[in-house]
Amino acid sequence: MNYEPLLHIVLYQPEIPHNTGSVGRTCVAAGAKLWLVRPLGFRLDDYYLRRAGLDYWPHLEWEAVDDWAALIERLPAARPYYFTKTATRSYAHVDYARGDVLVFGSESQGLPANLLEPNRDRALRIPIRPAARSLNLSNSVAIVTFEARRQWEQKGERPAPGAPGE
């Protein structure tokens, strides 16, 4: 690869292959790299994972790691943001930078306390009405990913020609 991903999208222990496939498709569209932190709730050769990603999967830059420590080792200079419904700060009140890491938890459990508690200052939420328990994981990833791109475009920043997402 000749370029750095615009963003790093981390799915921490995702459970549903359809969601991960859809997130992969979003990553291709946005120029982001997808990171999967095991254990996963599906096999990486899962039919539904590939089906949700359609024919985009061959264009996806992705990597699966065994645990959180392995991810941090691979992304040592990362600026992670942790997405959780328990955060008080909105995702829209952040100035995203290229290379940022957006961390999303599993569909049923979200992110664990051992990741959130020491990083509360980097925890963000997508405001929703109380009547909705949560948003779909792939929708959440898309909302935040394209907010980052919107900010960059508003500032007149553009990816290099041939970079992903352009």
Secondary structure, DSSP 4 states (H G I P E B T S, - for coil): --S--SEEEEEES---HHHHHHHHHHHHHHTEEEEEESSPSS-TT-HHHHHHHGGGGGG--EEEESSHHHHHHH-TT--EEEE-TT-SSBGGGS---TT-EEEE-BTTTBS-HHHHGGGGGGEEB----TT-----HHHHHHHHHHHHHHHHHHTT--PPTTSTT-
